[in-house]
Amino acid sequence: MNKTAIIEKTKEHVQSILIHHDASHDWWHIERVWRMACYLAEKEQANLFVVELAALLHDIDDWKFNQGNAILKTKSWLVHLQIPQNMVNQVCHIVENVTFKGNLVQTHSSKSIEEAVVQDADRLDAIGAIGIARTFSYGGYKKRPLYDPAIAPAQHKTFEEYKKSESTTLNHFYEKLFLLKDKMNTNTAKKIAEERHAFMERFVSQFMCEWDFKEK
């Protein structure tokens, strides 16, 4: 099994699918998550090959844009590449569980280090300066208002509630982004998240100052 060739084929496969995607979930999102996942895998001593495959395939069919058949498409691709079944199962499990499903949704705590690394890499791309840019890009794609003082952030108890949410873009910071710092799995990701989280807090504070502007 030529791992380098498999990763390159997978990269090209994902690029071909996401080339015209919205900027919030396009190939460059995958590329950033992939690079971050490789960095975390080295620091946390995870299986790099599994991490790379899962990172590259984690948004191959995101529920926010398509039918959400990421597991089926991931499995089909890995079987096509003749990846061993135990590794197919591991990668599919990571892809199935990497997504944030709502702030009150309970998730399993017994993650493999590979799952923890890929989830952290994806979550790190959702916060900080790039996280802000992606949030407003997706909000524009969905034609959501930037902010509405009459609409309060929601507490999503189920993944279905989270998927059906039609909140404002700014509320997304309170419904997801501000929560991610404390949901990081690895020590390496936790350190990176601190700075990115602080930047988001400064941004939202400045946003609200400008929104509520009053001449002094």
N, C-alpha and C positions, 0 to 999 in steps of 0.2 A: 504494500500500500504506500504509494508516493504521497506523503502528507502535503508537501509543498504544492504539488500539482492539483490536489483535491481542493486546497484552500483557494488557489488561483481560479479554478473552474467555478467554485462557489461564489467567489467575488464577482466574476463576470456574469454569472447567472442572476445574482441579486441586482447588479447594476442594470441589466437589461429590463428587469421588472420595474424598478423604481426610478428610471431615468427622467420621467416626466411628472414625478410625484410632487405634491405640495412640499414646500421647503421645510416644513416642520417635521416631516417624516420621509425625507428623500434619501438618496444614496449617501449624501454627505453626513446625515445623521448616523447611518449605519457605519460609515467609515470612521467617524469619531468614536462611536461606541466600541467598535472593533479594536481601534488603537488603545483606547483606555482599558479595555478588557485584557489586552495583551500585557499592558503595564501592570495591572492589578494581579494578573495570573503569575507574573514573575515575582512580585513582591510577596504574594500569599502562597506561592508554591502549589498552584493548581495545574491540572492537566491542560497544557496550552492548546493542544489540538481540539479537544472537546470545547474549550472556551471559544476558540476562534470560530468553529462551526456554528455554535449557538449564537454568538454575537452577530455573525453575518446573516443568519437566518431569522433572527428574533422578530423582525417586522416585515417578513416576506408577504404577509397578507393581514395587515392591521385591521382590527374590527372598526376603527374609526373611518375607514375609507371603503372597505370591501366587505366580503362575507365573513371575514374572520376565520378562514380555513388554514391558518398558519401551520397547525399541527399536521394536517393532511398533506400540505404542500412540502413541508419540511421532511416528513417521512418519505414521501415519494422521491424527493431529490436525493436523499441519503441512500435509499435503496438503489436508485439508479447508479450511484457512485460505488455501490457494493461495500458500503460501510458495515462493519460487524453489527449484528442485531443489538447487542448490549449497549453499544455506543449510540445507535439510532435511538434507542429508548431513553438514554441519558440526555441526549440533545433535545429530543422532543419534550421531555419533562421540563427542561430549562425554558424552552420557548413557551410552553404552556403557562408557566408560573412567573415569568419575568415581569409581566404587566402589573401596574398599579391598578387596583380594583375598587378603590373607595376608601375614605378615611376611617370608616368604622368596620370594615370588612376584616375578619380574622383570617390570617394566612398561616400555613404550616411553618413551624420554626426549625424543623430538622433539615436544613438545606445542606447540600454538598458544597464544598468550597468552590466548585466550578459554577454552580447555580448562584451562589452568593456573589461571585466576581462579576458575572454577566449582568445580574440584576443591579449591582452597584454601578457598573459602567453605564447602563441605560439611565439610571436615576441621576447620575452626575451630569449627563447631557441634558437633563430636564431642569437644571438649576443654574444659577449664575447668569452671566451676560447672554450666553447662547440659549439658556433656558428661557430667559425673558423674550429673546427674539423669536424663538420657536412658538412660545405661547401666543404672541400677538399675530404671528403668521397663521397659526391654526384658527385663532379667533376671527381673522379676516376671511379665511376660507369658509368658515361656518356663518359668516355675516353676523357675528355677535357684537353687541355694544361693548365699548371699551369698559364702561363702568355705569352703574345705575344705583344711586344711593338707596332706592326703594327695594332693591333685590339683595337680600342677605346671603352670605355663603351658606351652602347646604352641608348637612351631615349625612353622607351616603352610607346606608346600612348594608346594601347589597351591590354586587357588580352591575345588576340590571338598572338599579337607580342611578348609578354613576354613569352608565352608558347613555341613559336617556336625559341626562342633565342638560338644560339649556340656559346655563347661568352666564354671567358676564365674564369677560376675559380677566378683569382684575380679581374677581372672586376665585379664579382658578389658583391664584397664589395661596389663598387660605384653604381651599379644598384639596390641594395636592402639594404644590411646590414648597411651601413653608414646612410641610410635614416630613419631607424626604430626608433632611439632615439627620433626624433621629431614627430613620428607618434603614440607614446604611448598615451593611453586614460586617464589612471588613475594617480593620483599623486604618488601613491605607486610605480607603474611601472616606472614612469619617473625617480624617484630617483635611482632605481636599474639599469636602463638603462645607466645612466651617467658613472658609473664605467666600465661597460662592453663595452660601446662604446669607452672609452679612451683606454682600453686594445687592442681593434682591431686596433685603430689608431697606437699604438706603434708597433703592429705586422706587419702591412703593411709597416710602415716606415723602420723597420728592414729588411723585405723581399726585399724592393727596394734597400737598402744599399748593401745587399749581391748580388743581381742581377747585380747591376751596379758597383761591386767592382773594385777598382783601387788601385794599390799599391802606398802607400804614400812615 
